[in-house]
Amino acid sequence: MDTKKSKEPVGRAGRLPTQPEIAGRAFALFLERGGQHGRSLEDWLQAEQELGCGQAPRQAASNRPLGLRLLA
């Protein structure tokens, strides 16, 4: 059995947040700004950071925030 720890960033609950969780938080940020368009990527990246996606170094594609992996 492999006991090596994953180098994937882990969110507050001990796991990576799901895409719908990130999207929900990004939408909440959009609404908090009064629904101002044009900042969706910024909202997404902030949501990832708040939910715990950005805690590991971003050296490999698998260590990048989910939003950046989807863009690659």
MDAnalysis code that builds the backbone (N, CA, C; Angstrom):
import MDAnalysis as mda
import numpy as np

u = mda.Universe.empty(216, n_residues=72, atom_resindex=np.repeat(np.arange(72), 3), trajectory=True)
u.add_TopologyAttr("name", ["N", "CA", "C"] * 72)
u.add_TopologyAttr("resid", np.arange(1, 73))
u.add_TopologyAttr("resname", ["MET", "ASP", "THR", "LYS", "LYS", "SER", "LYS", "GLU", "PRO", "VAL", "GLY", "ARG", "ALA", "GLY", "ARG", "LEU", "PRO", "THR", "GLN", "PRO", "GLU", "ILE", "ALA", "GLY", "ARG", "ALA", "PHE", "ALA", "LEU", "PHE", "LEU", "GLU", "ARG", "GLY", "GLY", "GLN", "HIS", "GLY", "ARG", "SER", "LEU", "GLU", "ASP", "TRP", "LEU", "GLN", "ALA", "GLU", "GLN", "GLU", "LEU", "GLY", "CYS", "GLY", "GLN", "ALA", "PRO", "ARG", "GLN", "ALA", "ALA", "SER", "ASN", "ARG", "PRO", "LEU", "GLY", "LEU", "ARG", "LEU", "LEU", "ALA"])
u.atoms.positions = np.array([
    [0.842, -1.181, 0.000],
    [0.000, 0.000, 0.000],
    [0.885, 1.241, 0.000],
    [0.570, 2.199, -0.850],
    [1.343, 3.430, -0.977],
    [0.899, 4.414, 0.096],
    [1.858, 4.853, 0.932],
    [1.520, 5.767, 2.017],
    [2.007, 7.177, 1.756],
    [2.482, 7.462, 0.539],
    [2.944, 8.807, 0.212],
    [1.771, 9.771, 0.227],
    [2.027, 10.960, 0.762],
    [0.982, 11.975, 0.782],
    [0.918, 12.666, -0.569],
    [-0.277, 13.001, -1.002],
    [-0.492, 13.708, -2.255],
    [0.057, 15.120, -2.150],
    [0.595, 15.629, -3.244],
    [1.075, 16.995, -3.274],
    [-0.013, 17.952, -3.754],
    [-1.220, 17.429, -3.986],
    [-2.349, 18.275, -4.376],
    [-2.698, 19.175, -3.198],
    [-3.044, 20.442, -3.464],
    [-3.482, 21.303, -2.368],
    [-4.786, 20.765, -1.785],
    [-4.954, 20.968, -0.501],
    [-6.131, 20.451, 0.175],
    [-6.889, 21.615, 0.784],
    [-8.193, 21.659, 0.566],
    [-9.043, 22.720, 1.098],
    [-9.240, 22.590, 2.592],
    [-10.054, 23.476, 3.121],
    [-10.288, 23.524, 4.566],
    [-10.866, 22.226, 5.117],
    [-11.671, 21.534, 4.334],
    [-12.322, 20.316, 4.812],
    [-11.446, 19.088, 4.607],
    [-10.176, 19.260, 4.253],
    [-9.280, 18.131, 4.053],
    [-9.352, 17.545, 2.664],
    [-9.984, 18.256, 1.736],
    [-10.104, 17.790, 0.358],
    [-10.135, 19.004, -0.561],
    [-9.948, 18.759, -1.834],
    [-10.065, 19.842, -2.808],
    [-11.525, 20.227, -2.979],
    [-11.816, 21.511, -3.097],
    [-13.196, 21.897, -3.366],
    [-13.597, 21.456, -4.775],
    [-14.863, 21.188, -4.963],
    [-15.350, 20.780, -6.275],
    [-15.552, 22.003, -7.167],
    [-15.655, 21.751, -8.456],
    [-15.895, 22.846, -9.400],
    [-17.199, 23.577, -9.072],
    [-18.304, 22.879, -8.756],
    [-19.525, 23.606, -8.383],
    [-19.360, 24.464, -7.113],
    [-18.560, 24.009, -6.161],
    [-18.316, 24.811, -4.961],
    [-17.565, 26.088, -5.314],
    [-16.558, 25.963, -6.171],
    [-15.794, 27.131, -6.597],
    [-16.690, 28.075, -7.392],
    [-17.480, 27.510, -8.301],
    [-18.383, 28.330, -9.118],
    [-19.387, 29.070, -8.241],
    [-19.891, 28.402, -7.226],
    [-20.847, 29.048, -6.325],
    [-20.234, 30.224, -5.596],
    [-19.011, 30.032, -5.112],
    [-18.337, 31.138, -4.409],
    [-17.998, 32.264, -5.378],
    [-17.556, 31.922, -6.594],
    [-17.241, 32.951, -7.598],
    [-18.493, 33.757, -7.937],
    [-19.633, 33.081, -8.035],
    [-20.887, 33.782, -8.321],
    [-21.268, 34.695, -7.167],
    [-21.040, 34.231, -5.932],
    [-21.317, 35.066, -4.772],
    [-20.448, 36.330, -4.799],
    [-19.186, 36.184, -5.187],
    [-18.300, 37.344, -5.305],
    [-18.819, 38.311, -6.372],
    [-19.286, 37.762, -7.492],
    [-19.872, 38.562, -8.567],
    [-21.066, 39.361, -8.039],
    [-21.930, 38.709, -7.274],
    [-23.101, 39.390, -6.727],
    [-22.702, 40.441, -5.692],
    [-21.670, 40.139, -4.891],
    [-21.188, 41.096, -3.887],
    [-20.672, 42.374, -4.530],
    [-20.178, 42.262, -5.756],
    [-19.706, 43.440, -6.493],
    [-20.843, 44.124, -7.242],
    [-22.069, 43.712, -6.996],
    [-23.206, 44.330, -7.649],
    [-23.462, 43.803, -9.056],
    [-22.951, 42.635, -9.383],
    [-23.179, 42.035, -10.694],
    [-22.381, 42.678, -11.816],
    [-21.274, 43.311, -11.469],
    [-20.428, 43.952, -12.481],
    [-19.726, 42.882, -13.315],
    [-19.929, 42.921, -14.620],
    [-19.329, 41.936, -15.521],
    [-17.871, 42.269, -15.832],
    [-17.153, 41.271, -16.360],
    [-15.786, 41.486, -16.825],
    [-14.698, 41.046, -15.865],
    [-15.073, 40.465, -14.746],
    [-14.060, 40.047, -13.773],
    [-14.248, 38.593, -13.358],
    [-14.762, 37.764, -14.272],
    [-15.077, 36.377, -13.910],
    [-13.837, 35.571, -13.538],
    [-12.741, 35.756, -14.263],
    [-11.523, 35.012, -13.924],
    [-11.008, 35.435, -12.557],
    [-11.018, 36.720, -12.295],
    [-10.584, 37.222, -10.991],
    [-11.460, 36.644, -9.878],
    [-12.780, 36.607, -10.106],
    [-13.699, 36.026, -9.118],
    [-13.393, 34.550, -8.898],
    [-13.157, 33.828, -9.998],
    [-12.891, 32.387, -9.909],
    [-11.611, 32.129, -9.104],
    [-10.559, 32.859, -9.429],
    [-9.282, 32.649, -8.742],
    [-9.374, 33.036, -7.269],
    [-10.123, 34.096, -6.966],
    [-10.312, 34.467, -5.571],
    [-11.101, 33.389, -4.836],
    [-12.119, 32.850, -5.485],
    [-12.911, 31.771, -4.873],
    [-12.030, 30.559, -4.591],
    [-11.170, 30.201, -5.549],
    [-10.253, 29.072, -5.326],
    [-9.357, 29.331, -4.129],
    [-8.837, 30.536, -4.045],
    [-7.945, 30.872, -2.936],
    [-8.691, 30.790, -1.599],
    [-9.897, 31.339, -1.551],
    [-10.678, 31.316, -0.321],
    [-11.047, 29.896, 0.107],
    [-11.278, 29.026, -0.874],
    [-11.686, 27.658, -0.570],
    [-10.509, 26.714, -0.343],
    [-9.284, 27.218, -0.474],
    [-8.119, 26.423, -0.136],
    [-7.433, 25.718, -1.284],
    [-7.651, 26.163, -2.511],
    [-7.000, 25.521, -3.660],
    [-5.555, 25.960, -3.829],
    [-5.201, 27.124, -3.394],
    [-3.899, 27.681, -3.726],
    [-2.850, 27.546, -2.665],
    [-2.821, 26.452, -1.919],
    [-1.877, 26.326, -0.820],
    [-0.571, 25.655, -1.205],
    [-0.509, 24.982, -2.337],
    [0.715, 24.289, -2.755],
    [1.429, 25.096, -3.825],
    [2.733, 24.893, -3.999],
    [3.452, 25.576, -5.073],
    [2.851, 25.230, -6.431],
    [2.862, 26.170, -7.331],
    [2.258, 25.968, -8.648],
    [3.336, 25.648, -9.678],
    [4.004, 24.503, -9.507],
    [5.070, 24.125, -10.421],
    [4.544, 23.296, -11.585],
    [3.740, 22.313, -11.298],
    [3.200, 21.439, -12.335],
    [1.739, 21.775, -12.562],
    [1.205, 21.381, -13.708],
    [-0.185, 21.673, -14.047],
    [-1.133, 21.137, -12.977],
    [-0.829, 19.982, -12.403],
    [-1.720, 19.399, -11.402],
    [-1.722, 20.202, -10.104],
    [-0.736, 21.065, -9.899],
    [-0.687, 21.884, -8.695],
    [-1.298, 23.257, -8.900],
    [-1.700, 23.578, -10.130],
    [-2.307, 24.871, -10.394],
    [-3.739, 24.872, -9.893],
    [-4.283, 26.073, -9.585],
    [-5.702, 26.131, -9.237],
    [-6.548, 25.531, -10.347],
    [-7.691, 25.019, -9.990],
    [-8.563, 24.348, -10.943],
    [-8.857, 25.223, -12.157],
    [-9.110, 26.489, -11.936],
    [-9.411, 27.388, -13.046],
    [-8.286, 27.462, -14.062],
    [-7.058, 27.456, -13.594],
    [-5.920, 27.517, -14.513],
    [-5.717, 26.185, -15.218],
    [-6.045, 25.081, -14.540],
    [-5.948, 23.783, -15.197],
    [-6.985, 23.681, -16.312],
    [-8.158, 24.254, -16.091],
    [-9.210, 24.192, -17.119],
    [-8.848, 25.047, -18.319],
    [-8.085, 26.116, -18.106],
    [-7.682, 26.993, -19.205],
    [-6.536, 26.413, -20.019],
    [-5.748, 25.504, -19.415],
    [-4.568, 24.947, -20.092],
    [-4.941, 23.967, -21.178],
])
